[in-house]
Structure formats: C-alpha cells, structure tokens
Amino acid sequence: MDALEFLKHDHQAIRELLEQAESTKDGTKQKEIFQQAKRALEIHARNEEAIFNSSLKAQSMDIFLDSCGEDVQMKTVLREMEDLVFKLNVLKNEVERHADNEEDESVPQVRNLDEAGLEKLGNQNRYSSYNRKAFSNW
C-alpha cells in the first residue's frame, strides 16, 4: 500500500469510528469507541507529522502550514473532548448522588403533606418545567 492509500485508509477508519461513537446511545460503548478513535488519531497524527509532512513541506510550504494548523486544532478538540467526557461523568455522579439523597431524605418529609398539597406542588413543578421547556413530556 502506498503512502496516499495508507493515509486515506487511516482517514476512513477514523471516520467510521467517529460515526459509530456518534450513533450509539450506550454511554459506556460510546466512551470506548471515542478512546479507540482518539488513539487512532494520535497515532495517525504522529505518523503524519514524522513521515508525511516532511515530504509535504518540501512540496508546498503553504499546504504544510495548513496541515500543521489542522493537526493542532484536532489535538485541541481531542483534549477538550476528554475534559468534557470527564466533566459529564462527574456531573452524572453528582446528579445521581443528589437524586438519591433528595429521594431518601427530602421526599419522605414532603410526603407528610396531604393529597391536595402534593397535587398543588406537582402542578407548580409541571407548569414551571413546561414553561421553561425543560422537559418535553410534561
């Protein structure tokens, strides 16, 4: 396989991984696929910088500089995505902890209200959420 075919092969494999990650609804699977794509991109970028770009630099400095800029942008986005994945996991854990605490501690206290009081609170929450478009199923 020549260098251009190899480059295109890498690009296609990475595109397919990203499409898989985008289309899956399973968060764990999505994270695994993202890690595969990230690793493939890191290896691809390293090879491109070490092998392909030296030839490109000799042919066209403008195209070489554009390619380097694109590589920097890609690496920046990957770092931001890793940070986002980490932050989403932290948020998920915090939401779960909050919900568990609220359901175990607060809900039993509010349960002491009579049926009319609970209905009133429910309607206020539903109305507020609906008006703020927070939940589409209300």
N, C-alpha and C positions, 0 to 999 in steps of 0.2 A: 504494500500500500504506500503510495507516495505521500509527501507531506501535506498536500492540499486535501487529499482524500481523508487522511487521518484527522486533519483539522475539522473537516465537515462531519466526520463520524462522531467526534467528540461533541460538536455543537448539537447534533441531532440527539445523541444520548442524553445530554443535559436538558435539552428542550423537553424530551419525553419524561424525565424525572420531575421537572417543574410542573408539567401538565398533570402528572399523577398526583403530586402533592396538592395542587390546586383543586383537583376533582374529588379527592377523598374527604369524607365527613368525619372519619375517625381521627381524633387529635393525636393519638399516640402514633398511628401509622403515618400521619402527615409529618410529624416531627422526625420519624425515622427516614422518610423519603427526603425531607429537607436536608438532613445530615448527609445523606448519600450525594445529593446534588451539590451541597457545599463542598464536600470532599472532592468530588469530580471537578468542580470549578477551580478549586485551589490547585489541584494537580495540573489541570489544563492551563491555567494562568502561568504557573511556574514553568511548564514546558514551553509555552508560547513566548514568555519573556527570555528564557535561556536559549531557545533554539530558533524559533520562527522570527522573532523580532530583529535579530541581528541581520538576517537576510533582508528583511523589510526595510531596515534602516539604511542599508546600502542602496536600495532601490528608490526610496522616496521618504525624505525626512518628514514631510507633512503628514503622510499616511501613518508613519511610525509614531509620531507625536499624538495623532488622533487615537491610535490603538492604545497607547500608554494611558491616555486620559480615560478611555473607556474601561481599561483594567482597574484603574484607581477607583472609578465610580462604582464598578461592580464589587470591589472589595469593601468599599464603604457601605454599600447596601447590605452586603452579607453580614457585616459587623452589626449594623442597625437591626437586621432581622434576628440575629442571635439575641440581641438585647431585648427585642420585642417578645420573642419566644420565652425568654426568662421572665420578663415582666408579666406576660399573660399567665404563666404558671404561678407566679407569686399572687397575682390578682385572683386567680381561681381558688387557690388555697385560702386566701383571706375571705373571699365570698363564702366559701364552704364553712369556714370557722364561724363567721358572723351568722350565717343562716342557722347553723346548728345551735349556737348559743342563744340566738333570738327565739328559736322554736322550743328550746328546752327551758329557757328562763322567762322570757317576756310573754310568750303566748299563754302559758298557764295563768299568768296574772290577769291578762285581758279576758281570759275565759270566764272570769268571775262576773263579767258584765252580763246583764240579761240579754235575751234574744234580740230585743229591739235595739239595744245599744250596739251589739255586734253587727247587726244589719246596717245601722247608720254608719259605723266605721267602715264597713265593707263598701258601701255605696260611695262614701267620700274617697276612698282609695281608688276605686274603679273609675270614678269621674275624673280624678286628678291624673291618673295614668293615661286614660283615654285622651284627655285634652292635651296632654304633653306628648302624645304619640309614642309613649314608652313601650306599650305592649299592643300589638295589633289584634290580639284575640279577645280584647275586652269589648 
